[in-house]
Amino acid sequence: MSPPGELRIRSIGTDPAAFTRFYREHVDEVTRFVARRVADPQLAADLTAEVFLAVIDAAAHYRGSFGGPRTWLYGIARNIIAAEFRRSARDSRAESVVAGRRLLDADDVERLVEKIDALRQVREMHAELQALPEGERAVLELVSVDGLTVAEAAAALNIRQVTARVRLHRARQALRPASVQSVVEKEVMS
């Protein structure tokens, strides 16, 4: 049989009254714990809230620990803060990489719009390809999209060249020739 304190903690995730009691008992303590580690007040408030959300998720698995609920709660808070520091470090690295890049000019934007439009057609083609049997689709993609020869596609799929040619022919017949051909040509040209 579990001690009464353990049962009370485990009920936090399912009993709003138990959570409210736990929250009121520990919110100031958790806020101080977070504030000692984070200088931004908004971030401290967000992390404190995240700690209590994590408490709700973890409560059902609470098995007691040395020091009781307080130690368990500090462990959760420590993990939340560490995750935030890791995320912040990743964001800083990404920002430093992007900061060295030049801004897009009008020509760059125009080229991107053209590529996005071309990719829209490719997405439509992929939707059509999904209707094909797997073997036919694989050969068509390897030859038309990836630029392999029929012999290379056959080798990649571990099938005979004759089988690859038949599958390619069937796939091309099944698809709308004009739309697929134009999309494939655009992709091969870019």
N, C-alpha and C positions, 0 to 999 in steps of 0.2 A: 504494500500500500504506500502511496506517495504521501509525503508530508503536506499539510494544508497549504503552506506557502507555495509549493510547487504547483498544486492544483489551481491556486489563485492566478499564478503567472500564466499557466497554460490556457486559462479561460479568456485571457486578454483578446485573443483573435476572434472570439465568438461572442463575447459578452461586453456590450458597450459600457455598461456600468463599471465592470472590472477594469476596462481600459481607462475610463475617465479617472478612477481612483489612482491607478498606477501613474497616469500622466501627471496628475496634480501633485503626487508625492515626489516625482522625479524631474519635472520639467526645469525647475530652477537649477538643479544640480547638473543636468545635461547641458543646459544653456551655458553655464559657467565653464564646463569641460570644453565645449566647442569654442567659446570665446577666447579661451586661453591659447587656442591653436590657430584661430582665424581672425584676421584684423577687420575684415569687411562685415559690418553689421547685417547687411542683407543676406550675405552668404551664411553667416552664423545662424540666422533665423531659418534659412532654407535647410541647412544641414541638421539643425535640431528637429525640424519637421520630418526630414528623411529618417532620422534615427527612430522616431516613434512609428513611422510607417514600417520600418524594418522590424521593430519590436512586434507589431501586429502579425507580420508574416512568420516570424521566428518563434512566437510564443508557444505554439502547439508542440514544438520540439524541445522546449525547455526541460532540462533534466537536473537542474540544480548545479551549483558550482561552488568552488571555494569562495566564500564571501557572499554568496546568495545572489539575489536579483540585481543588486547594485553592481557587482563585478560583471555579471552577464550583460547588463545595460552598457557599462563602460566598454566592454569588448565590442559590442555592436557599434557604439559611437566611434570608437577608434577605427573600425573597418570602414565606416561611412566616410570619415575624414580622410583616411588613406586613399580611398577610391577617388575622392574629389581632388586630392593632390595629384594623383596619377593622371586624371582627366585634364586638369589644368596644365600639367607639364606637356601632355600631348598637344593640347591646343596652342601652347606657347611655341612649341617646335613647329607646328603647322603654320602659325602666323609668321614666324621668322623665315620660313621657306617662301611663303607667298609674298612677304614684304619686299623681297628682292626682285620680284617680277615686275615687268612693265605693265602699265594699264593698256587696255584694248583701245585701238583707234577705230575709226569708222569702217575701214577695210576689213579689220579683224572681225568686227561684229557681223559684217555682211557675209564673210566666209563661214562664220559659225552658223548663221541662219541658214545658209545653203546646206551645210552638213546636217543640221538638225532636220531640215526638210527631207534630205536624202535618207536619213535614218528612219524617218517616219515611214517611208516607202519600204525600207528594209523590214521594219517591224510588221507591216502589213504582209509582206512576203513570208515572213516567218510564221505568221498566223496561218497562211495557206499551206505552208510546208508541214505544219502540225497535223494536217488532215491526211498526209501521205503515210504509207506504211514505213516503219523505221528504216528498213533496208534501202528503200528507194530514196528516202529523205537524206540518209547519210551519204550516199553516193552523190546526189545532187549538190549537197552542201560542200562536200570536198572538192568537187570539180568546178562548180559555178561560183561559189563564194570564196573558197580557200585557194583556188587556182591550181589544184593538182591535176595531173593528167589522169585519164581513166585507169591506166596501169598503176599509177601511184595510189589512187583511191582504192583500187582493188587490193593492193598490198597492205594499205593502212587498215582495211576492213577484214583482211585475211580471207578474201574470196577470189574466185577466178575472174580474169579480165572479161570473159564473155558474160558472166553473171553481172558484173559491174555495168557493162554496156547495156544489157537488157534493163536493169533497174533504172539507169539514167534515162533511157528512152521512155520508159513507162512514167517516170516522174515528170519529165518534160511534157508528155502528152496530157497528163492529169492537170497540170497547172495552166493558167491563162498565159499563153506564150508571150503576148506583147508586153504585159505589165512585168512579168518576171524577167524577161530578157532585158528590158530597159533598166530595171533596178540592178540586175547582175552586172550589166555593162558599167553603170555608174560606180558600183562598188569596186570593180576591177580597175577602173581608170583612176580612182582616188587613192 
